[in-house]
Structure formats: C-alpha cells, structure tokens
C-alpha cells in the first residue's frame, strides 16, 4: 500500500533530524524507508517489523530507530506491537534511541501511548525515547 504524503514528510523529518542531531557520531549510516530505486537498501526487519529509519554508527556505539505515525496509525494494535518490538531491540544495544515522528496535533496522544508501551515493556533500560513533530522534539522519561 502506498504511503501517504504526510507519512513521507514525517519520514523525511526523521532523516533530517537524525542527520543534524547526531552529527557527532562517527560514520553514522542512515537507512530509511523512502521510495528509492530498485535494489536500494531498506532498513532491516526487527521482530517482523520494518522501521522507517535505521541508523548505526561505526564502531557501533549508538543504534537509532525512527518510526513515523499519522493520526490514523498511532493507536492501533499493530503500532503497539511494533513499538514494543523496537524498544526491546534497542534495549539490547549499547545505546538505543527510538524516535517517533508525528503531526503536532497528536503529540499528547503519542506521549500517552509511549508511557503505556514503556510501562508494559518493563521500562526498557538505556533507551532514549524522542517524540518529534514538525517543529520540535519532546523527550520522554
């Protein structure tokens, strides 16, 4: 199913944010799930889910997963399973960062959803969670 223009804009926001915010990482490799030519690299599947963005530096000291969610997609069972899988994966890495890009109108709902998911996942240690809208970032505890 083709992605919406809003979803694609949120993925582009993820890429821009990671490239500017994590520029201190040596040899940061960023792979995103945007329309690319045939044979282009896509993010790896993690427990059956493909993130919209996957980034890792070399040597591997930080792993970043990014996921774009529209209002229609945020509060679904699929999203809860997907974000839980990403949190668990990142908790097994040396330093994990999960970035969820959403439209500004659903930042509050995203914060509530992430609190529920991190609570159900046993509050994964060492994972930074960032909620990103079109303008700013919100870090969760």
N, C-alpha and C positions, 0 to 999 in steps of 0.2 A: 504494500500500500504506500503511495507516495506521501512524503511528509508535508505538513502544512508550511506555508511561508513563515508563520510565526515560530514554528518549531525550528526551522532552518536558521532564522535570525537568532534564536536563543543559542543554538549550537555555535554559530559564528561568534556570539558574545563570549561563550565559554573559551573558545580558542584564543580570542583577543586577550581576555582576562589572564589566562594561564601564561601566554607569551610575555605579557607585561609584568605580572605579579611575581612570577617565578624565574625571572631572567637571571637571578644569581646562581641557579642550578647549572652545573657544568654539563654540557652536552645533553640538554633536555630534548628528548624525542617526543613529539606530539603527533598522535594519530587521531583523526576524527572521522565521524560517520557522516560526512557531507557527500553530495553527488561528486563522484570522481570518475576518471576514465576507466574503462575495463582493465582489470588487472591491478588496479591501485590497492594500496594497503588499507585494511579496515581494522578497527580495534578488535582485540581478541574477545572471545566469548568467555564470560565468567559465570560459572554455575548455570549455564543455559541462557544468559542474558548478555547482550552486546551494549556496552556503554556508548554514549555519543562521543566521548573523548577519553583517550587513554594516554597518559604521559608518564615517562620514567626517565630519570637522569642516569648517566653513566660516569662512575660506578653507581650502582643502584642504591641511592640513599633516600629517595622520595618517589612514591607512586601516587599519581593523581588520576582519579576517575571523575568524569563530568557527565551529568545527565540533564537534558533539557525536558521540561514538563510544561505543557499547556494546561489551562484550567480543566479542560475535559479529561486529561490524562492523570492528574495528580492523585485523586482519591479513589484509585482502583486497587483491586486485589493484586493485579499484575505489578503495579508500581510498588506496592508494599513488599512483595517478594523480591522484586528487582533491587530495590534499595537496601534491603536486608542482606541480600547476597553480596552486594558491593561493599557494605560495611564489614561483613565478615572477612571478605577477601583482603580488604585494606588493613584490618586488624592483624593480619598475618604478615604484613610487610614491615620494613624497618620504619618508615614514616609514611602514613597514609593520609590522603586528603580526598574528601568527597565534596564535589561542588555540584549543587543543584541550581540550574538556571531556570527562572520562572518569570512570567509577567508580573509587574509590580502589584497588580490587583490581588494576587494570591500569595504574597509573601507571608502574611499571617497564617493562612491555612497550611502553607509549606512548613513553617516553623512548628505548628502543632503536629503535623504528620511526622516530621523528623523526631520530635520528642517521643511520640508513641513508638516509632520504629526503633530508636536507640534504646528506649526502655525495654522493649520486647527482646532486643538483641543482646541484652545484658550490658548496655552502655560500652560498646567496644573500646578498649584501651588504645590510646595513641592515634586515634583517627580524628583529624580536624574536619568539621563539617561547616561548609560555607554555603549560604543561600545567596544567590546572585540575581538581581533584577536588571533592568535595562540601565540603571544609573549607579547603583552602589552594591556593597556586599554586607551580609549580616552573618556574623559568626555565632554558632550555637555552642552551648556548653554541654 
